[in-house]
Amino acid sequence: MPVYLFRDRNRATTFAYSTDVTGRNLARQTSGSWEFVTVVSNHEITQGEDAMRYLRHRGYYVFDK
């Protein structure tokens, strides 16, 4: 499953993984303005199995670094 990393332009420490390359599924979930950062592989997702499970079920995962 391809996973795309986005950064919230309004909050420098807020990021999101999305299964949608456009990030459209993020706009409805948060008030941030998202910008695409990069494509990540599943083994690069350091937030663990909970993040992967959420991605598979919801299509996105928002987190702070």
PDB file of N, H, CA, C and O in Angstrom:
ATOM      1  N   MET A   1       0.844  -1.174   0.000  1.00  0.00           N
ATOM      2  CA  MET A   1       0.000   0.000   0.000  1.00  0.00           C
ATOM      3  C   MET A   1       0.894   1.243   0.000  1.00  0.00           C
ATOM      4  O   MET A   1       1.721   1.399   0.898  1.00  0.00           O
ATOM      5  N   PRO A   2       0.745   2.125  -0.981  1.00  0.00           N
ATOM      6  CA  PRO A   2       1.511   3.372  -0.980  1.00  0.00           C
ATOM      7  C   PRO A   2       1.029   4.287   0.144  1.00  0.00           C
ATOM      8  O   PRO A   2      -0.169   4.384   0.410  1.00  0.00           O
ATOM      9  N   VAL A   3       1.972   4.950   0.793  1.00  0.00           N
ATOM     10  H   VAL A   3       2.945   4.871   0.577  1.00  0.00           H
ATOM     11  CA  VAL A   3       1.650   5.884   1.876  1.00  0.00           C
ATOM     12  C   VAL A   3       2.362   7.199   1.587  1.00  0.00           C
ATOM     13  O   VAL A   3       3.538   7.219   1.223  1.00  0.00           O
ATOM     14  N   TYR A   4       1.629   8.294   1.756  1.00  0.00           N
ATOM     15  H   TYR A   4       0.674   8.278   2.052  1.00  0.00           H
ATOM     16  CA  TYR A   4       2.139   9.619   1.438  1.00  0.00           C
ATOM     17  C   TYR A   4       2.209  10.453   2.707  1.00  0.00           C
ATOM     18  O   TYR A   4       1.278  10.457   3.512  1.00  0.00           O
ATOM     19  N   LEU A   5       3.324  11.158   2.879  1.00  0.00           N
ATOM     20  H   LEU A   5       4.081  11.154   2.225  1.00  0.00           H
ATOM     21  CA  LEU A   5       3.529  11.996   4.058  1.00  0.00           C
ATOM     22  C   LEU A   5       3.187  13.440   3.715  1.00  0.00           C
ATOM     23  O   LEU A   5       3.629  13.973   2.697  1.00  0.00           O
ATOM     24  N   PHE A   6       2.387  14.066   4.585  1.00  0.00           N
ATOM     25  H   PHE A   6       2.027  13.633   5.412  1.00  0.00           H
ATOM     26  CA  PHE A   6       2.003  15.462   4.438  1.00  0.00           C
ATOM     27  C   PHE A   6       2.392  16.219   5.701  1.00  0.00           C
ATOM     28  O   PHE A   6       2.483  15.640   6.784  1.00  0.00           O
ATOM     29  N   ARG A   7       2.624  17.535   5.547  1.00  0.00           N
ATOM     30  H   ARG A   7       2.550  18.005   4.668  1.00  0.00           H
ATOM     31  CA  ARG A   7       2.936  18.408   6.680  1.00  0.00           C
ATOM     32  C   ARG A   7       1.875  19.496   6.747  1.00  0.00           C
ATOM     33  O   ARG A   7       1.448  20.030   5.724  1.00  0.00           O
ATOM     34  N   ASP A   8       1.460  19.812   7.955  1.00  0.00           N
ATOM     35  H   ASP A   8       1.806  19.377   8.786  1.00  0.00           H
ATOM     36  CA  ASP A   8       0.485  20.886   8.172  1.00  0.00           C
ATOM     37  C   ASP A   8       1.222  22.220   8.072  1.00  0.00           C
ATOM     38  O   ASP A   8       2.141  22.476   8.850  1.00  0.00           O
ATOM     39  N   ARG A   9       0.837  23.057   7.139  1.00  0.00           N
ATOM     40  H   ARG A   9       0.090  22.849   6.507  1.00  0.00           H
ATOM     41  CA  ARG A   9       1.505  24.352   6.947  1.00  0.00           C
ATOM     42  C   ARG A   9       1.325  25.284   8.136  1.00  0.00           C
ATOM     43  O   ARG A   9       2.140  26.181   8.349  1.00  0.00           O
ATOM     44  N   ASN A  10       0.264  25.079   8.910  1.00  0.00           N
ATOM     45  H   ASN A  10      -0.398  24.350   8.736  1.00  0.00           H
ATOM     46  CA  ASN A  10      -0.031  25.968  10.034  1.00  0.00           C
ATOM     47  C   ASN A  10       0.611  25.520  11.346  1.00  0.00           C
ATOM     48  O   ASN A  10       0.733  26.313  12.279  1.00  0.00           O
ATOM     49  N   ARG A  11       1.018  24.266  11.419  1.00  0.00           N
ATOM     50  H   ARG A  11       0.920  23.622  10.661  1.00  0.00           H
ATOM     51  CA  ARG A  11       1.650  23.732  12.637  1.00  0.00           C
ATOM     52  C   ARG A  11       2.860  22.900  12.228  1.00  0.00           C
ATOM     53  O   ARG A  11       2.716  21.799  11.696  1.00  0.00           O
ATOM     54  N   ALA A  12       4.027  23.423  12.475  1.00  0.00           N
ATOM     55  H   ALA A  12       4.144  24.318  12.907  1.00  0.00           H
ATOM     56  CA  ALA A  12       5.266  22.818  11.984  1.00  0.00           C
ATOM     57  C   ALA A  12       5.520  21.411  12.502  1.00  0.00           C
ATOM     58  O   ALA A  12       6.278  20.664  11.883  1.00  0.00           O
ATOM     59  N   THR A  13       4.919  21.032  13.602  1.00  0.00           N
ATOM     60  H   THR A  13       4.303  21.638  14.105  1.00  0.00           H
ATOM     61  CA  THR A  13       5.181  19.711  14.169  1.00  0.00           C
ATOM     62  C   THR A  13       4.077  18.694  13.878  1.00  0.00           C
ATOM     63  O   THR A  13       4.140  17.562  14.358  1.00  0.00           O
ATOM     64  N   THR A  14       3.062  19.087  13.094  1.00  0.00           N
ATOM     65  H   THR A  14       3.011  20.007  12.704  1.00  0.00           H
ATOM     66  CA  THR A  14       1.954  18.183  12.786  1.00  0.00           C
ATOM     67  C   THR A  14       2.120  17.614  11.383  1.00  0.00           C
ATOM     68  O   THR A  14       2.295  18.346  10.409  1.00  0.00           O
ATOM     69  N   PHE A  15       2.062  16.290  11.308  1.00  0.00           N
ATOM     70  H   PHE A  15       1.920  15.695  12.099  1.00  0.00           H
ATOM     71  CA  PHE A  15       2.221  15.566  10.057  1.00  0.00           C
ATOM     72  C   PHE A  15       1.074  14.586   9.903  1.00  0.00           C
ATOM     73  O   PHE A  15       0.330  14.326  10.848  1.00  0.00           O
ATOM     74  N   ALA A  16       0.940  14.050   8.708  1.00  0.00           N
ATOM     75  H   ALA A  16       1.544  14.262   7.940  1.00  0.00           H
ATOM     76  CA  ALA A  16      -0.077  13.031   8.473  1.00  0.00           C
ATOM     77  C   ALA A  16       0.402  12.068   7.410  1.00  0.00           C
ATOM     78  O   ALA A  16       1.060  12.458   6.445  1.00  0.00           O
ATOM     79  N   TYR A  17       0.065  10.812   7.597  1.00  0.00           N
ATOM     80  H   TYR A  17      -0.470  10.496   8.381  1.00  0.00           H
ATOM     81  CA  TYR A  17       0.218   9.803   6.557  1.00  0.00           C
ATOM     82  C   TYR A  17      -1.144   9.652   5.903  1.00  0.00           C
ATOM     83  O   TYR A  17      -2.172   9.702   6.579  1.00  0.00           O
ATOM     84  N   SER A  18      -1.154   9.469   4.601  1.00  0.00           N
ATOM     85  H   SER A  18      -0.319   9.428   4.051  1.00  0.00           H
ATOM     86  CA  SER A  18      -2.403   9.279   3.879  1.00  0.00           C
ATOM     87  C   SER A  18      -2.205   8.229   2.791  1.00  0.00           C
ATOM     88  O   SER A  18      -1.121   8.103   2.222  1.00  0.00           O
ATOM     89  N   THR A  19      -3.261   7.484   2.513  1.00  0.00           N
ATOM     90  H   THR A  19      -4.141   7.586   2.976  1.00  0.00           H
ATOM     91  CA  THR A  19      -3.224   6.543   1.398  1.00  0.00           C
ATOM     92  C   THR A  19      -3.685   7.219   0.112  1.00  0.00           C
ATOM     93  O   THR A  19      -3.670   6.605  -0.955  1.00  0.00           O
ATOM     94  N   ASP A  20      -4.094   8.481   0.210  1.00  0.00           N
ATOM     95  H   ASP A  20      -4.106   8.980   1.076  1.00  0.00           H
ATOM     96  CA  ASP A  20      -4.546   9.270  -0.937  1.00  0.00           C
ATOM     97  C   ASP A  20      -3.448  10.262  -1.312  1.00  0.00           C
ATOM     98  O   ASP A  20      -3.111  11.142  -0.519  1.00  0.00           O
ATOM     99  N   VAL A  21      -2.897  10.128  -2.495  1.00  0.00           N
ATOM    100  H   VAL A  21      -3.170   9.413  -3.138  1.00  0.00           H
ATOM    101  CA  VAL A  21      -1.792  10.987  -2.922  1.00  0.00           C
ATOM    102  C   VAL A  21      -2.177  12.464  -2.932  1.00  0.00           C
ATOM    103  O   VAL A  21      -1.306  13.324  -2.804  1.00  0.00           O
ATOM    104  N   THR A  22      -3.449  12.771  -3.079  1.00  0.00           N
ATOM    105  H   THR A  22      -4.157  12.073  -3.182  1.00  0.00           H
ATOM    106  CA  THR A  22      -3.889  14.170  -3.087  1.00  0.00           C
ATOM    107  C   THR A  22      -4.060  14.715  -1.677  1.00  0.00           C
ATOM    108  O   THR A  22      -4.054  15.931  -1.484  1.00  0.00           O
ATOM    109  N   GLY A  23      -4.213  13.836  -0.686  1.00  0.00           N
ATOM    110  H   GLY A  23      -4.218  12.848  -0.843  1.00  0.00           H
ATOM    111  CA  GLY A  23      -4.433  14.265   0.686  1.00  0.00           C
ATOM    112  C   GLY A  23      -5.840  14.778   0.940  1.00  0.00           C
ATOM    113  O   GLY A  23      -6.097  15.370   1.988  1.00  0.00           O
ATOM    114  N   ARG A  24      -6.745  14.568   0.015  1.00  0.00           N
ATOM    115  H   ARG A  24      -6.536  14.088  -0.837  1.00  0.00           H
ATOM    116  CA  ARG A  24      -8.116  15.073   0.173  1.00  0.00           C
ATOM    117  C   ARG A  24      -8.813  14.508   1.397  1.00  0.00           C
ATOM    118  O   ARG A  24      -9.671  15.169   1.981  1.00  0.00           O
ATOM    119  N   ASN A  25      -8.457  13.304   1.788  1.00  0.00           N
ATOM    120  H   ASN A  25      -7.760  12.767   1.313  1.00  0.00           H
ATOM    121  CA  ASN A  25      -9.082  12.721   2.975  1.00  0.00           C
ATOM    122  C   ASN A  25      -8.637  13.433   4.256  1.00  0.00           C
ATOM    123  O   ASN A  25      -9.280  13.268   5.293  1.00  0.00           O
ATOM    124  N   LEU A  26      -7.575  14.206   4.214  1.00  0.00           N
ATOM    125  H   LEU A  26      -7.053  14.340   3.372  1.00  0.00           H
ATOM    126  CA  LEU A  26      -7.097  14.952   5.375  1.00  0.00           C
ATOM    127  C   LEU A  26      -7.885  16.243   5.589  1.00  0.00           C
ATOM    128  O   LEU A  26      -8.083  16.654   6.732  1.00  0.00           O
ATOM    129  N   ALA A  27      -8.327  16.873   4.545  1.00  0.00           N
ATOM    130  H   ALA A  27      -8.166  16.540   3.616  1.00  0.00           H
ATOM    131  CA  ALA A  27      -9.002  18.170   4.642  1.00  0.00           C
ATOM    132  C   ALA A  27     -10.267  18.094   5.483  1.00  0.00           C
ATOM    133  O   ALA A  27     -10.582  19.037   6.208  1.00  0.00           O
ATOM    134  N   ARG A  28     -10.990  16.997   5.398  1.00  0.00           N
ATOM    135  H   ARG A  28     -10.735  16.230   4.809  1.00  0.00           H
ATOM    136  CA  ARG A  28     -12.228  16.861   6.164  1.00  0.00           C
ATOM    137  C   ARG A  28     -11.950  16.557   7.628  1.00  0.00           C
ATOM    138  O   ARG A  28     -12.809  16.807   8.473  1.00  0.00           O
ATOM    139  N   GLN A  29     -10.805  16.037   7.944  1.00  0.00           N
ATOM    140  H   GLN A  29     -10.107  15.833   7.257  1.00  0.00           H
ATOM    141  CA  GLN A  29     -10.510  15.582   9.294  1.00  0.00           C
ATOM    142  C   GLN A  29      -9.875  16.651  10.171  1.00  0.00           C
ATOM    143  O   GLN A  29     -10.030  16.614  11.391  1.00  0.00           O
ATOM    144  N   THR A  30      -9.178  17.585   9.585  1.00  0.00           N
ATOM    145  H   THR A  30      -9.052  17.615   8.593  1.00  0.00           H
ATOM    146  CA  THR A  30      -8.471  18.609  10.360  1.00  0.00           C
ATOM    147  C   THR A  30      -8.641  19.969   9.687  1.00  0.00           C
ATOM    148  O   THR A  30      -9.068  20.054   8.536  1.00  0.00           O
ATOM    149  N   SER A  31      -8.309  21.008  10.403  1.00  0.00           N
ATOM    150  H   SER A  31      -7.963  20.939  11.339  1.00  0.00           H
ATOM    151  CA  SER A  31      -8.447  22.352   9.840  1.00  0.00           C
ATOM    152  C   SER A  31      -7.166  22.821   9.164  1.00  0.00           C
ATOM    153  O   SER A  31      -7.121  23.932   8.636  1.00  0.00           O
ATOM    154  N   GLY A  32      -6.141  22.008   9.171  1.00  0.00           N
ATOM    155  H   GLY A  32      -6.178  21.105   9.600  1.00  0.00           H
ATOM    156  CA  GLY A  32      -4.846  22.409   8.618  1.00  0.00           C
ATOM    157  C   GLY A  32      -4.836  22.498   7.109  1.00  0.00           C
ATOM    158  O   GLY A  32      -5.722  21.987   6.424  1.00  0.00           O
ATOM    159  N   SER A  33      -3.829  23.147   6.622  1.00  0.00           N
ATOM    160  H   SER A  33      -3.109  23.562   7.178  1.00  0.00           H
ATOM    161  CA  SER A  33      -3.578  23.237   5.195  1.00  0.00           C
ATOM    162  C   SER A  33      -2.391  22.330   4.909  1.00  0.00           C
ATOM    163  O   SER A  33      -1.266  22.640   5.301  1.00  0.00           O
ATOM    164  N   TRP A  34      -2.626  21.230   4.239  1.00  0.00           N
ATOM    165  H   TRP A  34      -3.539  20.978   3.920  1.00  0.00           H
ATOM    166  CA  TRP A  34      -1.617  20.185   4.086  1.00  0.00           C
ATOM    167  C   TRP A  34      -0.803  20.355   2.821  1.00  0.00           C
ATOM    168  O   TRP A  34      -1.330  20.713   1.768  1.00  0.00           O
ATOM    169  N   GLU A  35       0.511  20.089   2.940  1.00  0.00           N
ATOM    170  H   GLU A  35       0.940  19.798   3.796  1.00  0.00           H
ATOM    171  CA  GLU A  35       1.366  20.061   1.763  1.00  0.00           C
ATOM    172  C   GLU A  35       2.084  18.719   1.709  1.00  0.00           C
ATOM    173  O   GLU A  35       2.512  18.183   2.730  1.00  0.00           O
ATOM    174  N   PHE A  36       2.204  18.196   0.507  1.00  0.00           N
ATOM    175  H   PHE A  36       1.856  18.632  -0.323  1.00  0.00           H
ATOM    176  CA  PHE A  36       2.851  16.907   0.277  1.00  0.00           C
ATOM    177  C   PHE A  36       4.337  17.015   0.601  1.00  0.00           C
ATOM    178  O   PHE A  36       4.985  18.002   0.253  1.00  0.00           O
ATOM    179  N   VAL A  37       4.873  15.992   1.271  1.00  0.00           N
ATOM    180  H   VAL A  37       4.347  15.190   1.553  1.00  0.00           H
ATOM    181  CA  VAL A  37       6.302  15.961   1.586  1.00  0.00           C
ATOM    182  C   VAL A  37       7.001  14.880   0.774  1.00  0.00           C
ATOM    183  O   VAL A  37       7.932  15.175   0.025  1.00  0.00           O
ATOM    184  N   THR A  38       6.559  13.618   0.915  1.00  0.00           N
ATOM    185  H   THR A  38       5.802  13.378   1.523  1.00  0.00           H
ATOM    186  CA  THR A  38       7.226  12.516   0.231  1.00  0.00           C
ATOM    187  C   THR A  38       6.386  11.248   0.308  1.00  0.00           C
ATOM    188  O   THR A  38       5.390  11.185   1.028  1.00  0.00           O
ATOM    189  N   VAL A  39       6.805  10.255  -0.440  1.00  0.00           N
ATOM    190  H   VAL A  39       7.614  10.306  -1.025  1.00  0.00           H
ATOM    191  CA  VAL A  39       6.230   8.917  -0.352  1.00  0.00           C
ATOM    192  C   VAL A  39       7.064   8.144   0.658  1.00  0.00           C
ATOM    193  O   VAL A  39       8.291   8.237   0.648  1.00  0.00           O
ATOM    194  N   VAL A  40       6.413   7.383   1.526  1.00  0.00           N
ATOM    195  H   VAL A  40       5.416   7.308   1.534  1.00  0.00           H
ATOM    196  CA  VAL A  40       7.142   6.582   2.507  1.00  0.00           C
ATOM    197  C   VAL A  40       6.766   5.122   2.344  1.00  0.00           C
ATOM    198  O   VAL A  40       5.670   4.791   1.892  1.00  0.00           O
ATOM    199  N   SER A  41       7.686   4.264   2.716  1.00  0.00           N
ATOM    200  H   SER A  41       8.577   4.532   3.083  1.00  0.00           H
ATOM    201  CA  SER A  41       7.382   2.834   2.706  1.00  0.00           C
ATOM    202  C   SER A  41       6.870   2.436   4.084  1.00  0.00           C
ATOM    203  O   SER A  41       7.100   3.137   5.069  1.00  0.00           O
ATOM    204  N   ASN A  42       6.187   1.326   4.141  1.00  0.00           N
ATOM    205  H   ASN A  42       6.000   0.756   3.341  1.00  0.00           H
ATOM    206  CA  ASN A  42       5.584   0.871   5.397  1.00  0.00           C
ATOM    207  C   ASN A  42       6.601   0.742   6.521  1.00  0.00           C
ATOM    208  O   ASN A  42       6.282   1.050   7.669  1.00  0.00           O
ATOM    209  N   HIS A  43       7.816   0.294   6.221  1.00  0.00           N
ATOM    210  H   HIS A  43       8.074   0.044   5.288  1.00  0.00           H
ATOM    211  CA  HIS A  43       8.812   0.114   7.285  1.00  0.00           C
ATOM    212  C   HIS A  43       9.391   1.441   7.782  1.00  0.00           C
ATOM    213  O   HIS A  43      10.090   1.461   8.795  1.00  0.00           O
ATOM    214  N   GLU A  44       9.114   2.541   7.094  1.00  0.00           N
ATOM    215  H   GLU A  44       8.545   2.525   6.272  1.00  0.00           H
ATOM    216  CA  GLU A  44       9.569   3.869   7.540  1.00  0.00           C
ATOM    217  C   GLU A  44       8.600   4.528   8.515  1.00  0.00           C
ATOM    218  O   GLU A  44       8.922   5.565   9.095  1.00  0.00           O
ATOM    219  N   ILE A  45       7.431   3.952   8.702  1.00  0.00           N
ATOM    220  H   ILE A  45       7.169   3.110   8.231  1.00  0.00           H
ATOM    221  CA  ILE A  45       6.432   4.525   9.597  1.00  0.00           C
ATOM    222  C   ILE A  45       6.781   4.112  11.019  1.00  0.00           C
ATOM    223  O   ILE A  45       6.553   2.972  11.426  1.00  0.00           O
ATOM    224  N   THR A  46       7.337   5.058  11.764  1.00  0.00           N
ATOM    225  H   THR A  46       7.522   5.983  11.433  1.00  0.00           H
ATOM    226  CA  THR A  46       7.870   4.764  13.095  1.00  0.00           C
ATOM    227  C   THR A  46       6.807   4.813  14.185  1.00  0.00           C
ATOM    228  O   THR A  46       7.096   4.502  15.340  1.00  0.00           O
ATOM    229  N   GLN A  47       5.580   5.199  13.835  1.00  0.00           N
ATOM    230  H   GLN A  47       5.345   5.451  12.896  1.00  0.00           H
ATOM    231  CA  GLN A  47       4.518   5.290  14.836  1.00  0.00           C
ATOM    232  C   GLN A  47       3.932   3.928  15.191  1.00  0.00           C
ATOM    233  O   GLN A  47       3.075   3.836  16.070  1.00  0.00           O
ATOM    234  N   GLY A  48       4.378   2.881  14.527  1.00  0.00           N
ATOM    235  H   GLY A  48       5.074   2.956  13.813  1.00  0.00           H
ATOM    236  CA  GLY A  48       4.021   1.525  14.916  1.00  0.00           C
ATOM    237  C   GLY A  48       2.780   0.944  14.268  1.00  0.00           C
ATOM    238  O   GLY A  48       2.201   1.508  13.340  1.00  0.00           O
ATOM    239  N   GLU A  49       2.398  -0.206  14.795  1.00  0.00           N
ATOM    240  H   GLU A  49       2.868  -0.664  15.549  1.00  0.00           H
ATOM    241  CA  GLU A  49       1.278  -0.964  14.237  1.00  0.00           C
ATOM    242  C   GLU A  49      -0.051  -0.226  14.377  1.00  0.00           C
ATOM    243  O   GLU A  49      -0.926  -0.378  13.525  1.00  0.00           O
ATOM    244  N   ASP A  50      -0.219   0.565  15.428  1.00  0.00           N
ATOM    245  H   ASP A  50       0.492   0.689  16.120  1.00  0.00           H
ATOM    246  CA  ASP A  50      -1.460   1.336  15.570  1.00  0.00           C
ATOM    247  C   ASP A  50      -1.644   2.290  14.391  1.00  0.00           C
ATOM    248  O   ASP A  50      -2.751   2.430  13.871  1.00  0.00           O
ATOM    249  N   ALA A  51      -0.572   2.938  13.975  1.00  0.00           N
ATOM    250  H   ALA A  51       0.327   2.824  14.397  1.00  0.00           H
ATOM    251  CA  ALA A  51      -0.643   3.845  12.827  1.00  0.00           C
ATOM    252  C   ALA A  51      -0.991   3.079  11.558  1.00  0.00           C
ATOM    253  O   ALA A  51      -1.811   3.536  10.762  1.00  0.00           O
ATOM    254  N   MET A  52      -0.381   1.931  11.366  1.00  0.00           N
ATOM    255  H   MET A  52       0.285   1.559  12.013  1.00  0.00           H
ATOM    256  CA  MET A  52      -0.659   1.118  10.180  1.00  0.00           C
ATOM    257  C   MET A  52      -2.103   0.635  10.176  1.00  0.00           C
ATOM    258  O   MET A  52      -2.758   0.646   9.133  1.00  0.00           O
ATOM    259  N   ARG A  53      -2.596   0.219  11.311  1.00  0.00           N
ATOM    260  H   ARG A  53      -2.064   0.210  12.158  1.00  0.00           H
ATOM    261  CA  ARG A  53      -3.980  -0.250  11.418  1.00  0.00           C
ATOM    262  C   ARG A  53      -4.947   0.901  11.099  1.00  0.00           C
ATOM    263  O   ARG A  53      -5.936   0.708  10.392  1.00  0.00           O
ATOM    264  N   TYR A  54      -4.659   2.079  11.617  1.00  0.00           N
ATOM    265  H   TYR A  54      -3.855   2.237  12.191  1.00  0.00           H
ATOM    266  CA  TYR A  54      -5.500   3.253  11.362  1.00  0.00           C
ATOM    267  C   TYR A  54      -5.461   3.619   9.875  1.00  0.00           C
ATOM    268  O   TYR A  54      -6.490   3.953   9.287  1.00  0.00           O
ATOM    269  N   LEU A  55      -4.276   3.556   9.275  1.00  0.00           N
ATOM    270  H   LEU A  55      -3.440   3.285   9.752  1.00  0.00           H
ATOM    271  CA  LEU A  55      -4.140   3.836   7.845  1.00  0.00           C
ATOM    272  C   LEU A  55      -4.972   2.873   7.011  1.00  0.00           C
ATOM    273  O   LEU A  55      -5.667   3.287   6.084  1.00  0.00           O
ATOM    274  N   ARG A  56      -4.902   1.596   7.339  1.00  0.00           N
ATOM    275  H   ARG A  56      -4.338   1.259   8.093  1.00  0.00           H
ATOM    276  CA  ARG A  56      -5.665   0.602   6.579  1.00  0.00           C
ATOM    277  C   ARG A  56      -7.170   0.812   6.741  1.00  0.00           C
ATOM    278  O   ARG A  56      -7.930   0.625   5.791  1.00  0.00           O
ATOM    279  N   HIS A  57      -7.597   1.195   7.931  1.00  0.00           N
ATOM    280  H   HIS A  57      -6.980   1.347   8.703  1.00  0.00           H
ATOM    281  CA  HIS A  57      -9.026   1.332   8.207  1.00  0.00           C
ATOM    282  C   HIS A  57      -9.588   2.681   7.767  1.00  0.00           C
ATOM    283  O   HIS A  57     -10.656   2.728   7.157  1.00  0.00           O
ATOM    284  N   ARG A  58      -8.895   3.771   8.061  1.00  0.00           N
ATOM    285  H   ARG A  58      -8.027   3.733   8.556  1.00  0.00           H
ATOM    286  CA  ARG A  58      -9.401   5.125   7.792  1.00  0.00           C
ATOM    287  C   ARG A  58      -8.784   5.792   6.559  1.00  0.00           C
ATOM    288  O   ARG A  58      -9.391   6.679   5.959  1.00  0.00           O
ATOM    289  N   GLY A  59      -7.577   5.362   6.186  1.00  0.00           N
ATOM    290  H   GLY A  59      -7.083   4.642   6.673  1.00  0.00           H
ATOM    291  CA  GLY A  59      -6.917   5.973   5.040  1.00  0.00           C
ATOM    292  C   GLY A  59      -6.016   7.140   5.373  1.00  0.00           C
ATOM    293  O   GLY A  59      -5.414   7.736   4.479  1.00  0.00           O
ATOM    294  N   TYR A  60      -5.914   7.475   6.657  1.00  0.00           N
ATOM    295  H   TYR A  60      -6.402   6.990   7.383  1.00  0.00           H
ATOM    296  CA  TYR A  60      -5.029   8.558   7.088  1.00  0.00           C
ATOM    297  C   TYR A  60      -4.635   8.333   8.539  1.00  0.00           C
ATOM    298  O   TYR A  60      -5.271   7.570   9.266  1.00  0.00           O
ATOM    299  N   TYR A  61      -3.563   9.021   8.944  1.00  0.00           N
ATOM    300  H   TYR A  61      -3.047   9.641   8.354  1.00  0.00           H
ATOM    301  CA  TYR A  61      -3.114   8.987  10.337  1.00  0.00           C
ATOM    302  C   TYR A  61      -2.398  10.300  10.631  1.00  0.00           C
ATOM    303  O   TYR A  61      -1.362  10.577  10.027  1.00  0.00           O
ATOM    304  N   VAL A  62      -2.921  11.111  11.539  1.00  0.00           N
ATOM    305  H   VAL A  62      -3.762  10.886  12.030  1.00  0.00           H
ATOM    306  CA  VAL A  62      -2.337  12.415  11.899  1.00  0.00           C
ATOM    307  C   VAL A  62      -1.533  12.262  13.169  1.00  0.00           C
ATOM    308  O   VAL A  62      -1.966  11.593  14.107  1.00  0.00           O
ATOM    309  N   PHE A  63      -0.350  12.885  13.207  1.00  0.00           N
ATOM    310  H   PHE A  63       0.002  13.429  12.445  1.00  0.00           H
ATOM    311  CA  PHE A  63       0.507  12.772  14.382  1.00  0.00           C
ATOM    312  C   PHE A  63       1.388  14.005  14.526  1.00  0.00           C
ATOM    313  O   PHE A  63       1.586  14.759  13.573  1.00  0.00           O
ATOM    314  N   ASP A  64       1.912  14.197  15.725  1.00  0.00           N
ATOM    315  H   ASP A  64       1.752  13.585  16.499  1.00  0.00           H
ATOM    316  CA  ASP A  64       2.865  15.279  16.005  1.00  0.00           C
ATOM    317  C   ASP A  64       4.242  14.687  16.216  1.00  0.00           C
ATOM    318  O   ASP A  64       4.388  13.606  16.786  1.00  0.00           O
ATOM    319  N   LYS A  65       5.233  15.395  15.760  1.00  0.00           N
ATOM    320  H   LYS A  65       5.114  16.274  15.298  1.00  0.00           H
ATOM    321  CA  LYS A  65       6.622  14.969  15.952  1.00  0.00           C
ATOM    322  C   LYS A  65       7.230  15.746  17.079  1.00  0.00           C
ATOM    323  O   LYS A  65       8.399  15.542  17.408  1.00  0.00           O
TER     324      LYS A  65
END
